[in-house]
Amino acid sequence: MAVDTGLVAWVQEAMAPDGIVSMRAMMGGATLYLDGTIFAIVADDALWFKADAESDAAWDAAGCARFSYQMGEGRMGTMNYRRAPDDVYDDADALRNWAMLGVAAGQRGPVRKAGKKRGDKNGR
């Protein structure tokens, strides 16, 4: 599955007043960052914003489904991302408003520690 580059370009354009959106490929989709803070993913040709316990009520009120995926043995998994409301695909103001919920959730999330660099067999 290829990433919808048109959708990513739209997000970058709409979010330009708030910062620079960068993208990292992930398992057939993409992770989006605003000035280094994760705030969304693009998967299944849709935009999904980062969510957390603090923002869940707003996502629930808007009827935005939680991101789910098929795991092994017929099990389903979920991630803390919510499907973007339909108006974000053609309204830059709406996109920015919802995206900023995702940015806030990303800022509240735990900071990932950098992995150890692998040295040579002598530990250098």
C-alpha contacts under 8 A as a table, 3 or more apart, distances in Angstrom:
res1	aa1	res2	aa2	distance
1	M	28	G	5.09
1	M	29	G	7.37
1	M	44	D	7.89
2	A	28	G	5.87
2	A	29	G	6.80
3	V	28	G	6.55
3	V	29	G	5.19
3	V	30	A	6.54
3	V	42	V	7.06
3	V	43	A	7.23
3	V	45	D	7.14
4	D	7	L	5.41
4	D	8	V	6.54
4	D	42	V	7.55
4	D	45	D	5.90
5	T	8	V	4.97
5	T	9	A	6.06
6	G	9	A	5.07
6	G	10	W	6.18
7	L	10	W	5.03
7	L	11	V	6.31
7	L	47	L	7.96
8	V	11	V	5.14
8	V	12	Q	6.20
8	V	23	M	7.99
8	V	42	V	7.67
9	A	12	Q	5.02
9	A	13	E	6.11
10	W	13	E	5.12
10	W	14	A	6.03
11	V	14	A	5.15
11	V	15	M	5.90
11	V	21	V	7.60
11	V	95	L	7.63
12	Q	15	M	5.30
12	Q	16	A	6.00
12	Q	20	I	7.02
12	Q	21	V	5.28
12	Q	22	S	7.79
13	E	16	A	5.32
14	A	17	P	7.41
14	A	92	A	4.99
14	A	93	D	7.60
14	A	95	L	7.02
14	A	96	R	6.80
15	M	18	D	5.46
15	M	19	G	6.39
15	M	20	I	7.26
15	M	21	V	7.05
15	M	92	A	7.72
15	M	95	L	7.83
15	M	96	R	6.04
16	A	19	G	5.23
16	A	20	I	6.00
16	A	21	V	7.49
19	G	34	L	6.08
19	G	35	D	5.90
20	I	33	Y	7.98
20	I	34	L	5.56
20	I	35	D	5.35
21	V	32	L	6.52
21	V	33	Y	5.41
21	V	34	L	4.57
21	V	35	D	6.37
22	S	32	L	5.77
22	S	33	Y	5.24
22	S	34	L	6.57
22	S	35	D	7.50
22	S	36	G	7.65
23	M	30	A	6.23
23	M	31	T	5.63
23	M	32	L	4.70
23	M	33	Y	6.35
24	R	30	A	5.46
24	R	31	T	5.18
24	R	32	L	6.62
25	A	28	G	7.14
25	A	29	G	5.96
25	A	30	A	4.34
25	A	31	T	6.31
26	M	29	G	5.10
26	M	30	A	5.03
26	M	31	T	6.53
27	M	30	A	7.64
28	G	43	A	7.25
29	G	41	I	7.20
29	G	42	V	5.46
29	G	43	A	4.73
29	G	44	D	7.39
30	A	41	I	5.53
30	A	42	V	5.12
30	A	43	A	6.80
31	T	38	I	7.18
31	T	39	F	7.99
31	T	40	A	6.08
31	T	41	I	4.41
31	T	42	V	6.49
32	L	38	I	5.88
32	L	39	F	6.08
32	L	40	A	5.10
32	L	41	I	5.62
32	L	42	V	7.60
33	Y	36	G	5.21
33	Y	37	T	4.95
33	Y	38	I	4.20
33	Y	39	F	5.65
33	Y	40	A	7.03
34	L	37	T	5.15
34	L	38	I	6.44
34	L	39	F	6.76
34	L	103	V	7.22
37	T	103	V	6.51
37	T	106	G	5.96
37	T	107	Q	6.48
38	I	50	K	7.61
38	I	102	G	7.85
38	I	103	V	6.62
38	I	106	G	5.37
38	I	107	Q	7.90
39	F	49	F	5.87
39	F	50	K	5.13
39	F	99	A	6.81
39	F	100	M	7.87
39	F	102	G	4.56
39	F	103	V	4.63
39	F	104	A	7.89
39	F	105	A	7.32
39	F	106	G	5.59
40	A	47	L	6.96
40	A	48	W	5.44
40	A	49	F	4.21
40	A	50	K	5.30
40	A	81	Y	7.29
40	A	99	A	7.55
40	A	102	G	6.55
41	I	47	L	6.05
41	I	48	W	5.25
41	I	49	F	6.52
41	I	50	K	7.76
41	I	81	Y	7.82
42	V	45	D	6.54
42	V	46	A	5.62
42	V	47	L	4.77
42	V	48	W	6.21
43	A	46	A	5.49
43	A	47	L	6.67
43	A	48	W	7.52
46	A	83	R	7.30
46	A	84	A	7.65
47	L	83	R	6.11
47	L	84	A	5.58
48	W	67	F	7.22
48	W	81	Y	5.53
48	W	82	R	5.04
48	W	83	R	4.37
48	W	84	A	5.38
49	F	81	Y	5.13
49	F	82	R	5.21
49	F	83	R	6.45
49	F	84	A	6.34
49	F	98	W	7.60
49	F	99	A	6.39
49	F	101	L	7.78
49	F	102	G	5.13
50	K	80	N	5.95
50	K	81	Y	4.33
50	K	82	R	6.43
50	K	101	L	7.59
50	K	102	G	4.39
50	K	103	V	7.25
50	K	105	A	6.15
50	K	106	G	6.57
51	A	54	E	7.87
51	A	55	S	5.86
51	A	56	D	6.30
51	A	59	W	7.96
51	A	80	N	5.17
51	A	81	Y	5.15
51	A	82	R	6.37
51	A	101	L	7.34
51	A	102	G	5.82
51	A	105	A	5.57
51	A	106	G	7.84
52	D	55	S	5.44
52	D	56	D	5.86
52	D	80	N	6.20
52	D	105	A	5.81
53	A	56	D	5.25
53	A	57	A	7.87
54	E	57	A	7.30
54	E	105	A	7.76
55	S	58	A	5.62
55	S	59	W	6.65
55	S	101	L	6.86
55	S	105	A	7.24
56	D	59	W	5.12
56	D	60	D	5.97
57	A	60	D	5.04
57	A	61	A	6.05
58	A	61	A	5.15
58	A	62	A	6.38
59	W	62	A	5.21
59	W	63	G	6.27
59	W	64	C	5.30
59	W	65	A	7.86
59	W	82	R	6.89
60	D	63	G	5.00
60	D	64	C	5.95
60	D	65	A	7.70
61	A	64	C	7.77
62	A	85	P	7.35
64	C	82	R	5.67
64	C	83	R	5.24
64	C	84	A	6.58
64	C	85	P	6.48
65	A	82	R	5.50
65	A	83	R	5.48
66	R	78	T	6.85
66	R	79	M	7.04
66	R	80	N	6.83
66	R	81	Y	5.80
66	R	82	R	4.59
66	R	83	R	6.46
67	F	78	T	5.57
67	F	79	M	5.58
67	F	80	N	6.93
67	F	81	Y	5.39
67	F	82	R	5.75
67	F	83	R	6.71
68	S	76	M	6.61
68	S	77	G	5.48
68	S	78	T	4.21
68	S	79	M	6.43
69	Y	76	M	5.66
69	Y	77	G	5.30
69	Y	78	T	6.28
70	Q	74	G	6.76
70	Q	75	R	6.18
70	Q	76	M	4.75
70	Q	77	G	6.30
71	M	74	G	6.23
71	M	75	R	5.06
71	M	76	M	5.34
71	M	77	G	6.19
72	G	75	R	5.98
84	A	88	V	6.71
84	A	98	W	7.54
85	P	88	V	6.03
86	D	89	Y	6.07
87	D	90	D	5.88
87	D	91	D	5.83
87	D	94	A	6.47
87	D	95	L	7.50
88	V	91	D	5.20
88	V	92	A	6.51
88	V	93	D	7.84
88	V	94	A	5.25
88	V	95	L	4.29
88	V	98	W	7.88
89	Y	92	A	7.79
89	Y	95	L	7.27
91	D	94	A	5.36
91	D	95	L	6.25
92	A	95	L	4.96
92	A	96	R	6.14
93	D	96	R	5.16
93	D	97	N	6.19
94	A	97	N	5.11
94	A	98	W	6.24
95	L	98	W	5.41
95	L	99	A	5.82
96	R	99	A	4.96
96	R	100	M	6.00
97	N	100	M	5.43
97	N	101	L	6.99
98	W	101	L	5.35
98	W	102	G	6.83
99	A	102	G	4.97
99	A	103	V	6.23
100	M	103	V	4.78
100	M	104	A	6.05
101	L	104	A	5.17
101	L	105	A	6.25
102	G	105	A	5.06
102	G	106	G	6.11
103	V	106	G	4.95
103	V	107	Q	6.16
104	A	107	Q	5.05
104	A	108	R	6.25
105	A	108	R	5.10
105	A	109	G	6.19
106	G	109	G	5.17
118	R	123	G	7.96
119	G	122	N	7.37
119	G	123	G	5.16
119	G	124	R	4.64
120	D	123	G	5.46
120	D	124	R	5.39
121	K	124	R	7.39
